[in-house]
Amino acid sequence: MMRYLVPPLVFAGIAGVLLHSLGKDPAEVPSPLIGKPVPAFRLPELGHPSHTISPADMAGQVWLLNVWASWCTTCRVEHPALLAFAEESGVPVIGLNYKDTREDGVRWLERLGNPYRASGFDADGRVGVDFGVYGVPETFVIDRKGIIRLKFIGELTPEQIRKRLMPLIEELRGA
């Protein structure tokens, strides 16, 4: 009798998990860093290796960390929306140039425009690992206290910026 019950129970369990996942946004992956302080780092700036960037430079501000690379085709697609966001919102955007070469990253920003207040150069990807990055682009919303409030995976579109990022940013600015 038990051997007849096991397959339907297994099927029901799998179906339940799949149905539960249907309504979820694939760009919003749960991260153990949500609600936690930004990982500490100090990186040389991409275009100015003698300068460094760290989360302490952003203390007291709501800001975005955008992980990008010149070799990333989705980053190229996302770039116009990020440029418009940086120009229109007044929210500081910090770049994390991930597993790239300095020359390619600098050339890419010169050619396509630079939305970043500064971009840290993470050639070996160690800072990216601290953030749990497993692909680019990824974007983090960080509050005034340096707490990660949102991790967004994949291309930011104008619609996602308007519907997801800006309401959270406005809430954090008012807090």
Z-matrix of the N, CA and C atoms (Angstrom, degrees):
N
C 1 1.450
C 2 1.537 1 111.12
N 3 1.341 2 116.87 1 -40.25
C 4 1.455 3 121.94 2 -177.13
C 5 1.532 4 110.89 3 -63.73
N 6 1.319 5 117.86 4 -37.23
C 7 1.469 6 119.47 5 -178.24
C 8 1.524 7 112.01 6 -65.71
N 9 1.306 8 118.44 7 -20.77
C 10 1.462 9 121.60 8 176.67
C 11 1.531 10 111.67 9 -83.79
N 12 1.301 11 117.65 10 -23.00
C 13 1.462 12 121.51 11 -179.19
C 14 1.527 13 112.70 12 -85.94
N 15 1.319 14 117.28 13 -30.26
C 16 1.462 15 120.61 14 -174.94
C 17 1.536 16 112.41 15 -61.82
N 18 1.331 17 120.47 16 -51.24
C 19 1.476 18 118.62 17 -178.88
C 20 1.527 19 114.04 18 -57.95
N 21 1.334 20 120.48 19 -46.16
C 22 1.475 21 117.97 20 178.17
C 23 1.528 22 113.05 21 -64.25
N 24 1.328 23 117.41 22 -34.73
C 25 1.460 24 120.01 23 178.63
C 26 1.531 25 110.96 24 -67.61
N 27 1.328 26 117.08 25 -41.42
C 28 1.466 27 120.87 26 177.17
C 29 1.526 28 109.54 27 -63.59
N 30 1.331 29 117.07 28 -45.68
C 31 1.461 30 121.28 29 178.38
C 32 1.527 31 110.73 30 -59.58
N 33 1.302 32 117.74 31 -44.27
C 34 1.465 33 121.31 32 -179.72
C 35 1.528 34 110.89 33 -62.96
N 36 1.321 35 117.09 34 -39.71
C 37 1.468 36 120.62 35 178.20
C 38 1.521 37 111.78 36 -63.95
N 39 1.330 38 116.62 37 -45.83
C 40 1.472 39 120.59 38 179.03
C 41 1.521 40 110.14 39 -64.67
N 42 1.316 41 117.01 40 -43.96
C 43 1.463 42 120.67 41 179.35
C 44 1.530 43 110.74 42 -61.23
N 45 1.316 44 117.44 43 -39.38
C 46 1.463 45 121.05 44 178.67
C 47 1.520 46 111.83 45 -62.89
N 48 1.318 47 116.83 46 -43.79
C 49 1.469 48 120.80 47 178.51
C 50 1.521 49 110.18 48 -63.18
N 51 1.322 50 117.29 49 -45.09
C 52 1.466 51 120.53 50 179.95
C 53 1.526 52 111.77 51 -63.95
N 54 1.305 53 117.62 52 -42.90
C 55 1.466 54 120.43 53 178.91
C 56 1.526 55 110.90 54 -63.95
N 57 1.308 56 116.56 55 -39.80
C 58 1.466 57 120.58 56 178.36
C 59 1.527 58 110.95 57 -62.53
N 60 1.327 59 117.33 58 -34.02
C 61 1.467 60 122.20 59 -177.08
C 62 1.524 61 113.10 60 -81.37
N 63 1.319 62 118.47 61 -17.75
C 64 1.463 63 121.27 62 -175.59
C 65 1.512 64 114.13 63 -58.26
N 66 1.297 65 118.44 64 -39.05
C 67 1.457 66 121.12 65 -176.45
C 68 1.514 67 114.50 66 -84.07
N 69 1.300 68 117.81 67 -0.57
C 70 1.464 69 120.79 68 -175.58
C 71 1.518 70 110.99 69 -88.32
N 72 1.314 71 115.35 70 147.11
C 73 1.459 72 122.83 71 177.75
C 74 1.522 73 108.84 72 -82.22
N 75 1.359 74 118.28 73 121.92
C 76 1.457 75 119.83 74 -178.54
C 77 1.519 76 113.19 75 -65.64
N 78 1.323 77 118.02 76 -18.52
C 79 1.464 78 120.55 77 178.79
C 80 1.520 79 111.73 78 -79.21
N 81 1.323 80 116.75 79 -15.39
C 82 1.457 81 119.67 80 -179.48
C 83 1.527 82 108.42 81 -105.06
N 84 1.309 83 114.82 82 93.41
C 85 1.448 84 121.62 83 -179.74
C 86 1.522 85 107.98 84 -97.17
N 87 1.323 86 117.40 85 129.87
C 88 1.453 87 118.34 86 178.25
C 89 1.525 88 110.05 87 -56.80
N 90 1.283 89 116.40 88 136.27
C 91 1.457 90 120.93 89 179.47
C 92 1.514 91 108.31 90 -126.51
N 93 1.334 92 117.14 91 136.29
C 94 1.461 93 118.72 92 176.70
C 95 1.526 94 112.20 93 -67.42
N 96 1.335 95 117.21 94 -9.41
C 97 1.462 96 120.68 95 -179.42
C 98 1.524 97 113.41 96 -85.46
N 99 1.338 98 117.81 97 -15.08
C 100 1.458 99 120.22 98 179.85
C 101 1.535 100 108.31 99 -61.51
N 102 1.343 101 114.45 100 127.54
C 103 1.458 102 119.83 101 -178.57
C 104 1.520 103 113.62 102 85.71
N 105 1.328 104 116.33 103 2.10
C 106 1.468 105 121.36 104 -179.89
C 107 1.532 106 109.85 105 -112.70
N 108 1.330 107 116.49 106 158.72
C 109 1.470 108 119.30 107 177.61
C 110 1.521 109 112.08 108 -63.83
N 111 1.309 110 114.13 109 148.74
C 112 1.462 111 121.27 110 175.44
C 113 1.534 112 108.59 111 -56.81
N 114 1.325 113 117.72 112 135.78
C 115 1.471 114 118.33 113 175.27
C 116 1.530 115 110.51 114 -58.40
N 117 1.314 116 115.30 115 139.28
C 118 1.465 117 120.27 116 179.30
C 119 1.527 118 109.43 117 -70.55
N 120 1.322 119 115.99 118 137.26
C 121 1.452 120 121.28 119 174.16
C 122 1.515 121 109.11 120 -157.07
N 123 1.282 122 116.33 121 159.61
C 124 1.459 123 124.06 122 170.43
C 125 1.521 124 105.10 123 -143.96
N 126 1.323 125 114.86 124 113.57
C 127 1.460 126 120.80 125 -177.39
C 128 1.522 127 110.71 126 -121.16
N 129 1.323 128 117.03 127 151.25
C 130 1.462 129 118.77 128 171.47
C 131 1.524 130 108.88 129 -68.31
N 132 1.327 131 116.53 130 145.42
C 133 1.460 132 119.86 131 176.25
C 134 1.518 133 109.04 132 -70.74
N 135 1.310 134 115.22 133 144.78
C 136 1.454 135 121.45 134 -177.74
C 137 1.521 136 112.05 135 -56.31
N 138 1.313 137 117.38 136 -52.48
C 139 1.456 138 121.25 137 -175.36
C 140 1.514 139 114.90 138 -87.75
N 141 1.333 140 116.52 139 -11.48
C 142 1.475 141 121.66 140 -177.54
C 143 1.532 142 108.45 141 -137.98
N 144 1.328 143 117.94 142 79.79
C 145 1.468 144 120.59 143 -174.10
C 146 1.524 145 114.90 144 -58.26
N 147 1.321 146 118.06 145 -20.38
C 148 1.463 147 119.31 146 179.55
C 149 1.531 148 111.74 147 -80.08
N 150 1.335 149 117.87 148 -13.07
C 151 1.465 150 122.69 149 175.94
C 152 1.529 151 108.90 150 -99.71
N 153 1.317 152 115.99 151 154.36
C 154 1.462 153 119.77 152 177.14
C 155 1.525 154 109.88 153 -123.81
N 156 1.319 155 114.52 154 163.36
C 157 1.463 156 122.03 155 176.99
C 158 1.529 157 107.68 156 -132.05
N 159 1.329 158 115.46 157 140.45
C 160 1.460 159 120.62 158 176.83
C 161 1.528 160 108.39 159 -148.20
N 162 1.328 161 117.59 160 163.24
C 163 1.469 162 119.76 161 177.30
C 164 1.524 163 113.02 162 -57.96
N 165 1.323 164 117.77 163 -28.45
C 166 1.466 165 120.53 164 179.37
C 167 1.526 166 111.54 165 -60.49
N 168 1.333 167 116.83 166 -27.76
C 169 1.466 168 120.88 167 178.30
C 170 1.527 169 112.17 168 -66.44
N 171 1.316 170 116.97 169 -17.39
C 172 1.467 171 121.79 170 -176.49
C 173 1.524 172 112.32 171 -107.39
N 174 1.312 173 117.21 172 7.99
C 175 1.474 174 121.55 173 -176.69
C 176 1.531 175 111.13 174 -52.88
N 177 1.322 176 115.22 175 135.06
C 178 1.454 177 121.38 176 177.42
C 179 1.522 178 114.42 177 83.59
N 180 1.335 179 117.69 178 2.70
C 181 1.466 180 121.38 179 -179.06
C 182 1.525 181 110.62 180 -120.71
N 183 1.309 182 115.90 181 149.51
C 184 1.457 183 121.47 182 167.00
C 185 1.524 184 105.18 183 -83.80
N 186 1.325 185 116.84 184 129.99
C 187 1.465 186 119.52 185 -175.76
C 188 1.519 187 111.70 186 -147.84
N 189 1.316 188 114.85 187 166.07
C 190 1.456 189 122.41 188 177.29
C 191 1.518 190 109.19 189 -113.37
N 192 1.315 191 115.68 190 142.10
C 193 1.455 192 122.15 191 168.41
C 194 1.517 193 105.75 192 -112.94
N 195 1.317 194 116.53 193 119.26
C 196 1.456 195 121.58 194 -179.29
C 197 1.522 196 108.66 195 -113.41
N 198 1.329 197 115.60 196 119.24
C 199 1.462 198 122.08 197 179.51
C 200 1.522 199 107.67 198 -90.26
N 201 1.344 200 115.64 199 125.03
C 202 1.464 201 120.51 200 -173.32
C 203 1.530 202 110.28 201 -147.56
N 204 1.324 203 115.64 202 167.97
C 205 1.467 204 122.08 203 175.54
C 206 1.521 205 109.09 204 -155.01
N 207 1.315 206 116.34 205 150.62
C 208 1.465 207 120.73 206 -179.91
C 209 1.526 208 111.65 207 -67.00
N 210 1.306 209 117.82 208 -25.91
C 211 1.461 210 122.15 209 -179.21
C 212 1.530 211 112.87 210 -83.56
N 213 1.305 212 117.51 211 -2.88
C 214 1.468 213 123.38 212 -174.88
C 215 1.529 214 110.30 213 -90.52
N 216 1.329 215 116.81 214 113.67
C 217 1.468 216 119.96 215 -179.28
C 218 1.528 217 111.85 216 -69.12
N 219 1.323 218 118.16 217 -34.99
C 220 1.465 219 120.48 218 178.53
C 221 1.528 220 110.64 219 -67.60
N 222 1.333 221 116.82 220 -32.18
C 223 1.471 222 120.19 221 176.33
C 224 1.528 223 110.04 222 -62.47
N 225 1.314 224 116.38 223 -37.81
C 226 1.467 225 120.72 224 178.82
C 227 1.528 226 110.25 225 -65.36
N 228 1.322 227 117.21 226 -39.75
C 229 1.466 228 121.61 227 178.86
C 230 1.535 229 110.32 228 -67.18
N 231 1.317 230 116.90 229 -39.63
C 232 1.459 231 122.83 230 -178.80
C 233 1.527 232 113.04 231 -71.89
N 234 1.317 233 117.15 232 -26.57
C 235 1.456 234 123.08 233 -168.02
C 236 1.535 235 115.28 234 -54.19
N 237 1.331 236 120.77 235 -45.63
C 238 1.468 237 118.97 236 178.75
C 239 1.531 238 113.15 237 -59.48
N 240 1.314 239 117.51 238 -38.67
C 241 1.472 240 120.31 239 178.18
C 242 1.526 241 110.50 240 -66.64
N 243 1.312 242 117.20 241 -37.78
C 244 1.464 243 121.01 242 178.59
C 245 1.527 244 111.00 243 -68.49
N 246 1.328 245 116.86 244 -39.55
C 247 1.472 246 120.40 245 176.00
C 248 1.527 247 110.74 246 -60.30
N 249 1.327 248 116.19 247 -46.88
C 250 1.469 249 120.65 248 -179.84
C 251 1.531 250 110.42 249 -64.15
N 252 1.321 251 117.60 250 -42.49
C 253 1.463 252 121.44 251 178.80
C 254 1.526 253 110.56 252 -59.27
N 255 1.321 254 116.91 253 -48.88
C 256 1.472 255 121.00 254 -177.68
C 257 1.528 256 111.08 255 -61.50
N 258 1.319 257 116.32 256 -39.07
C 259 1.472 258 120.74 257 -177.94
C 260 1.525 259 111.85 258 -73.40
N 261 1.327 260 116.82 259 -41.41
C 262 1.467 261 120.83 260 -171.85
C 263 1.529 262 113.97 261 -88.08
N 264 1.321 263 117.99 262 -31.16
C 265 1.465 264 119.98 263 -170.56
C 266 1.523 265 114.15 264 -87.51
N 267 1.313 266 117.06 265 -27.54
C 268 1.456 267 120.20 266 -174.21
C 269 1.521 268 112.92 267 76.38
N 270 1.333 269 117.54 268 3.49
C 271 1.459 270 122.15 269 178.37
C 272 1.527 271 108.21 270 -82.55
N 273 1.333 272 117.29 271 126.60
C 274 1.461 273 118.57 272 177.97
C 275 1.534 274 111.16 273 -64.52
N 276 1.313 275 115.30 274 132.76
C 277 1.463 276 121.72 275 176.35
C 278 1.524 277 107.31 276 -114.09
N 279 1.302 278 115.49 277 121.79
C 280 1.455 279 122.07 278 176.05
C 281 1.523 280 106.88 279 -104.76
N 282 1.305 281 116.12 280 133.17
C 283 1.453 282 120.60 281 177.99
C 284 1.513 283 110.70 282 -94.37
N 285 1.312 284 115.52 283 151.23
C 286 1.451 285 122.21 284 169.97
C 287 1.526 286 105.71 285 -124.68
N 288 1.317 287 115.74 286 98.31
C 289 1.460 288 121.53 287 -179.59
C 290 1.521 289 107.78 288 -75.65
N 291 1.318 290 115.61 289 109.77
C 292 1.459 291 124.39 290 -164.28
C 293 1.526 292 112.68 291 -104.07
N 294 1.335 293 115.86 292 120.12
C 295 1.468 294 122.67 293 174.64
C 296 1.520 295 112.02 294 49.94
N 297 1.293 296 115.98 295 51.81
C 298 1.457 297 123.65 296 -175.62
C 299 1.524 298 107.88 297 -125.57
N 300 1.316 299 116.49 298 178.84
C 301 1.459 300 119.27 299 168.46
C 302 1.517 301 107.19 300 -103.00
N 303 1.300 302 115.61 301 148.75
C 304 1.461 303 120.56 302 -179.69
C 305 1.529 304 110.35 303 -57.38
N 306 1.320 305 116.36 304 -46.05
C 307 1.469 306 120.69 305 -177.01
C 308 1.529 307 111.59 306 -61.57
N 309 1.325 308 117.36 307 -44.87
C 310 1.468 309 120.33 308 -179.59
C 311 1.524 310 111.33 309 -65.89
N 312 1.331 311 116.96 310 -41.18
C 313 1.460 312 120.46 311 179.40
C 314 1.518 313 112.06 312 -63.59
N 315 1.323 314 116.96 313 -46.60
C 316 1.468 315 121.03 314 179.78
C 317 1.526 316 110.01 315 -62.73
N 318 1.313 317 117.58 316 -45.51
C 319 1.468 318 121.45 317 -179.63
C 320 1.532 319 110.87 318 -61.93
N 321 1.325 320 116.89 319 -39.81
C 322 1.459 321 122.23 320 -179.44
C 323 1.536 322 110.20 321 -61.78
N 324 1.337 323 116.80 322 -45.75
C 325 1.471 324 120.21 323 179.46
C 326 1.529 325 111.61 324 -68.74
N 327 1.316 326 117.52 325 -36.54
C 328 1.467 327 120.07 326 176.96
C 329 1.520 328 110.97 327 -63.12
N 330 1.313 329 116.94 328 -38.45
C 331 1.464 330 121.74 329 -177.25
C 332 1.535 331 112.34 330 -77.94
N 333 1.335 332 117.28 331 -40.00
C 334 1.469 333 120.48 332 -172.11
C 335 1.528 334 114.39 333 -102.36
N 336 1.315 335 117.69 334 -11.63
C 337 1.464 336 121.53 335 -176.29
C 338 1.515 337 110.03 336 103.26
N 339 1.329 338 115.70 337 154.89
C 340 1.450 339 120.63 338 -174.54
C 341 1.527 340 111.30 339 -120.28
N 342 1.347 341 117.02 340 106.09
C 343 1.464 342 119.84 341 178.60
C 344 1.527 343 113.54 342 -84.23
N 345 1.334 344 117.06 343 -4.07
C 346 1.459 345 121.25 344 -169.91
C 347 1.516 346 112.74 345 -93.56
N 348 1.320 347 115.89 346 135.88
C 349 1.457 348 120.84 347 170.66
C 350 1.525 349 107.78 348 -63.59
N 351 1.319 350 116.40 349 -39.13
C 352 1.454 351 124.08 350 173.37
C 353 1.522 352 106.69 351 -157.34
N 354 1.308 353 115.83 352 156.00
C 355 1.457 354 119.89 353 177.16
C 356 1.517 355 108.38 354 -131.72
N 357 1.325 356 116.02 355 118.44
C 358 1.455 357 120.82 356 177.61
C 359 1.515 358 110.15 357 -76.00
N 360 1.312 359 115.75 358 143.33
C 361 1.462 360 122.06 359 -178.36
C 362 1.527 361 109.22 360 -99.30
N 363 1.336 362 115.74 361 106.16
C 364 1.466 363 123.75 362 -177.14
C 365 1.528 364 109.13 363 -109.23
N 366 1.322 365 115.77 364 69.55
C 367 1.471 366 121.59 365 -172.80
C 368 1.525 367 112.58 366 -59.34
N 369 1.316 368 118.04 367 -41.09
C 370 1.463 369 119.78 368 -176.46
C 371 1.535 370 112.97 369 -93.82
N 372 1.322 371 117.62 370 -4.01
C 373 1.459 372 121.38 371 175.77
C 374 1.520 373 115.21 372 79.82
N 375 1.325 374 118.37 373 10.37
C 376 1.474 375 119.87 374 -177.61
C 377 1.521 376 112.83 375 -65.08
N 378 1.318 377 117.38 376 -40.76
C 379 1.468 378 119.39 377 178.25
C 380 1.530 379 109.31 378 -67.84
N 381 1.320 380 116.83 379 -39.31
C 382 1.461 381 120.19 380 175.92
C 383 1.515 382 112.05 381 -57.21
N 384 1.325 383 117.05 382 -40.82
C 385 1.461 384 121.11 383 177.56
C 386 1.530 385 110.20 384 -61.94
N 387 1.329 386 117.31 385 -40.81
C 388 1.466 387 120.67 386 178.70
C 389 1.528 388 111.69 387 -61.20
N 390 1.337 389 116.63 388 -29.63
C 391 1.463 390 121.79 389 178.63
C 392 1.530 391 112.28 390 -88.55
N 393 1.322 392 116.86 391 -2.58
C 394 1.464 393 119.73 392 -179.00
C 395 1.512 394 113.27 393 75.24
N 396 1.326 395 117.18 394 25.02
C 397 1.461 396 121.46 395 -179.56
C 398 1.524 397 109.05 396 -71.05
N 399 1.316 398 115.62 397 131.39
C 400 1.455 399 118.87 398 173.45
C 401 1.514 400 111.76 399 -126.81
N 402 1.299 401 117.41 400 4.62
C 403 1.454 402 122.34 401 176.14
C 404 1.514 403 108.49 402 -172.48
N 405 1.305 404 115.40 403 163.14
C 406 1.459 405 120.15 404 178.10
C 407 1.518 406 108.26 405 -122.66
N 408 1.305 407 117.46 406 149.43
C 409 1.457 408 128.43 407 -2.66
C 410 1.525 409 112.13 408 -80.55
N 411 1.316 410 113.97 409 153.38
C 412 1.455 411 123.02 410 170.09
C 413 1.522 412 106.20 411 -137.36
N 414 1.325 413 115.95 412 144.03
C 415 1.457 414 120.95 413 -177.43
C 416 1.522 415 109.30 414 -131.83
N 417 1.324 416 115.49 415 136.56
C 418 1.456 417 123.03 416 179.64
C 419 1.521 418 108.96 417 -118.12
N 420 1.335 419 116.45 418 135.30
C 421 1.461 420 121.64 419 171.50
C 422 1.528 421 106.40 420 -99.00
N 423 1.332 422 115.31 421 127.53
C 424 1.461 423 121.30 422 -175.32
C 425 1.528 424 108.49 423 -123.58
N 426 1.332 425 115.68 424 133.01
C 427 1.468 426 119.39 425 -175.80
C 428 1.532 427 111.94 426 -85.08
N 429 1.324 428 115.33 427 -179.37
C 430 1.476 429 121.92 428 -176.49
C 431 1.520 430 114.13 429 -60.84
N 432 1.313 431 115.85 430 -25.28
C 433 1.465 432 120.26 431 -179.15
C 434 1.527 433 112.53 432 -92.24
N 435 1.343 434 115.94 433 3.34
C 436 1.457 435 119.37 434 -179.98
C 437 1.514 436 113.98 435 81.99
N 438 1.332 437 116.27 436 24.27
C 439 1.462 438 121.78 437 -179.92
C 440 1.530 439 108.61 438 -100.10
N 441 1.324 440 116.47 439 132.96
C 442 1.472 441 121.31 440 177.08
C 443 1.517 442 108.22 441 -73.09
N 444 1.316 443 116.06 442 124.35
C 445 1.467 444 120.96 443 -177.74
C 446 1.520 445 113.50 444 -107.62
N 447 1.346 446 117.30 445 -23.25
C 448 1.464 447 120.71 446 -179.00
C 449 1.519 448 109.12 447 -155.22
N 450 1.322 449 115.56 448 139.64
C 451 1.462 450 122.04 449 170.66
C 452 1.516 451 106.51 450 -118.44
N 453 1.319 452 115.38 451 122.92
C 454 1.454 453 120.73 452 -179.66
C 455 1.526 454 107.64 453 -116.27
N 456 1.313 455 116.56 454 124.96
C 457 1.458 456 121.50 455 -178.02
C 458 1.519 457 109.42 456 -105.26
N 459 1.329 458 115.52 457 132.88
C 460 1.452 459 121.01 458 176.97
C 461 1.519 460 111.73 459 98.45
N 462 1.303 461 113.75 460 -170.09
C 463 1.464 462 122.25 461 -174.99
C 464 1.525 463 112.40 462 -67.94
N 465 1.319 464 116.05 463 127.27
C 466 1.460 465 121.42 464 170.32
C 467 1.523 466 107.78 465 -82.30
N 468 1.305 467 116.31 466 127.09
C 469 1.456 468 120.83 467 176.43
C 470 1.530 469 108.34 468 -107.51
N 471 1.333 470 117.91 469 162.46
C 472 1.464 471 119.04 470 176.18
C 473 1.536 472 112.29 471 -55.06
N 474 1.322 473 117.04 472 -37.53
C 475 1.465 474 120.41 473 179.59
C 476 1.522 475 111.45 474 -65.34
N 477 1.330 476 117.37 475 -43.76
C 478 1.465 477 120.53 476 179.29
C 479 1.526 478 110.88 477 -66.02
N 480 1.316 479 116.04 478 -38.04
C 481 1.460 480 119.73 479 177.08
C 482 1.525 481 109.73 480 -62.13
N 483 1.339 482 116.15 481 -45.64
C 484 1.467 483 120.94 482 -178.07
C 485 1.529 484 111.66 483 -68.04
N 486 1.322 485 117.56 484 -42.44
C 487 1.462 486 120.63 485 -172.96
C 488 1.526 487 114.53 486 -88.86
N 489 1.326 488 117.89 487 -30.52
C 490 1.460 489 119.69 488 -173.70
C 491 1.520 490 113.00 489 -111.41
N 492 1.332 491 116.90 490 -50.06
C 493 1.459 492 119.32 491 -174.50
C 494 1.528 493 112.29 492 -74.35
N 495 1.311 494 117.18 493 -51.54
C 496 1.467 495 119.59 494 -173.80
C 497 1.529 496 113.41 495 -62.18
N 498 1.336 497 120.23 496 -41.55
C 499 1.473 498 117.43 497 176.73
C 500 1.536 499 112.28 498 -60.14
N 501 1.321 500 116.57 499 -40.90
C 502 1.462 501 119.39 500 178.42
C 503 1.526 502 110.53 501 -66.90
N 504 1.323 503 116.76 502 -43.48
C 505 1.462 504 120.60 503 -179.78
C 506 1.528 505 110.52 504 -62.33
N 507 1.321 506 117.33 505 -43.54
C 508 1.473 507 120.51 506 178.84
C 509 1.524 508 110.17 507 -62.94
N 510 1.319 509 116.96 508 -40.00
C 511 1.465 510 120.52 509 177.57
C 512 1.534 511 109.86 510 -62.61
N 513 1.323 512 116.83 511 -44.66
C 514 1.463 513 120.64 512 -179.07
C 515 1.521 514 112.27 513 -68.19
N 516 1.312 515 116.75 514 -35.11
C 517 1.471 516 119.75 515 177.91
C 518 1.522 517 111.10 516 -66.22
N 519 1.328 518 116.17 517 -33.22
C 520 1.454 519 120.49 518 -179.35
C 521 1.524 520 112.97 519 -80.08
N 522 1.331 521 116.07 520 -16.75
C 523 1.480 522 120.04 521 -176.28
C 524 1.513 523 111.92 522 -76.03
